[in-house]
Structures are given as structure tokens and as C-alpha cells.
Amino acid sequence: LLEMVYFTPEGKSTIPKDVILIIEKDTFCYNSINFRDTLIKVPSGQVNIEVQSKWWQSKKVTIDVESQTLNILHINFGEKALSIPKIEYSYDKPVIYFYPEKEQQVDVKLNVNGELRFTYPKYNNGWTFIAKPNGNLTFNNTTFKYLFWEAKIPAKNSAFNQKEGFIVSSDSLLPFFENTLSKIGLTASEQQDFITYWYPLMKGNDSNFIHFIFNDDYNNIDNLEVTPKPKSIIRLFMFWKKIESNISLDISSQNIPNFSREGFTVVEWGGTEIPNNDFNLSENNK
């Protein structure tokens, strides 16, 4: 794999993903997932270079190429170092339901790969409560339907496949949610909670790009620890983005799994609108 490194006044840093370097009429594309083309043979010394990325507007600079090996291209940006804006995802209304086979104490810990912004009930290094088979959660004589949390997660910790998912028109959005959530295994009550939160936010768009992540992929962003261990876990998170009617995207249909509900079952859903500067329309455009 090719590693690219640049040196700034603050020191050495790896060039971020999705950076396109255009060097003297040649193009090299560096991407953390895909590596296209080959390492350009650039002589040592000063080179005119254009840097393009979703992270910043196109910039043309003259750089000093210090050395080049087969797998490493060392670049010195010096005082012309390019700043990378901080991109964050707002993880909105993830809610967690618990359905034990009998009334019992449950301990829950969240390991969020970002910053928790709000929890309800309040998260104090974990949640401890009494869960009942009907889904009621009791904290100090107060009953809740679910646990609620919101967080800000850096884009680098929220990677997902933007070329896979669904393009759903406004008039198809409601039945899409009903059919998809039913297939996943959500109950009618859980579907109602999901739809009444997200549908009003998305129905006014011509179309929406939608991508779901599930248990293992979700755990990479927010690891959920439940004691005692559930027999069945259904965790889903939706990434979505408004798509204008004049935009046509080349998107592969995503496979939607069907989860069983056996024994002690935990269900979680949440979602986020993809930030404008972290959704590459040009790469997905037909």
C-alpha cells in the first residue's frame, strides 16, 4: 500500500483520505479504501502541485519533494500546509429498548467513539436499572420506555460505504420505512418511534440517499455493553442525505438482514444526516 506523508511546521502527518494530487499533468489518487493508478515518478526539488479534496477547495502550491521510494512519497508543504476542517456527524436520537424474559437488573455501558452530548436518563459512567418483559425500565421509581443518547462523532470514525444503499423518493419514503423496518425485525411500536422521528425531517426532500449499518459495524462506532448478555441484539443506524431531483447517483442496493428475537432482546435505532462536505456527489454521480 502507498503511504503519503507531508511535513508541516507542526511536524509530520499522514495525508488524509480522499485526497487527489495532480502533479504536472499526471493524476495520483490516494484513498484509504481504494488505491488507483501508480506512484508518480517525481524528481526531487520543487514541483508545482494542485491539491483537490472534499476536505478543502482546490489549491495550487509549489512544494519541495524531499525523497521518493517505491512506497513512500515525502512531501514538504512548509508554511503552505493545508488545514483540514473538522467534520462531525450528529448522532441523533439513538434509543435503546430492553426486553428481558423476566424482571431483572440490567447494567449498560456505552463506549462512544466521539463525544456524548445528551443522555436521558443521565448517563453516569453507565446505566443501571430494572427491566421488565414489557419493556419498561425503572430508575429509582421512575419508569422509562427506552434509554436515549446523542453524540458528536468525527467523520473519520463514521466511515460507511457511500456507494451502497437506497435512493428513496419522497412519496415512497413512508412505505420504504415500514417495509424495511419490518424486515429488520422491529415491532410496530418501535417502527412508530423511528418513523415519527425521521419521516417528518426527510419527507420534504425530492429524494433521500439512505444507508444502514447494523450490529458489528455499529459497534465499531459505539460499542454497547449489556450485562447480563442478551441472547438477541438488533442495532441499526441510518445515514441519510437529501438528494435533489436533478441528481442521479450510481448506488448499489444494500442487503437488509432479518434479525430474530429470542430470549433477552435488546433493540437500538438511531440516525444522522450526512454533512455536505462528507458526501461525494461527484464520485457517485452517473
Salt bridges, closest charged atoms under 4 A:
ASP18 OD2 - LYS54 NZ 2.97
GLU88 OE2 - LYS86 NZ 3.43
GLU115 OE1 - ARG117 NE 3.49
GLU190 OE1 - ARG261 NH1 2.97
ASP193 OD2 - LYS145 NZ 3.05
ASP222 OD2 - ARG235 NH2 2.56
GLU244 OE2 - LYS242 NZ 3.46
GLU262 OE1 - LYS231 NZ 3.95
GLU268 OE1 - ARG235 NE 2.66
ASP278 OD1 - LYS54 NZ 3.20
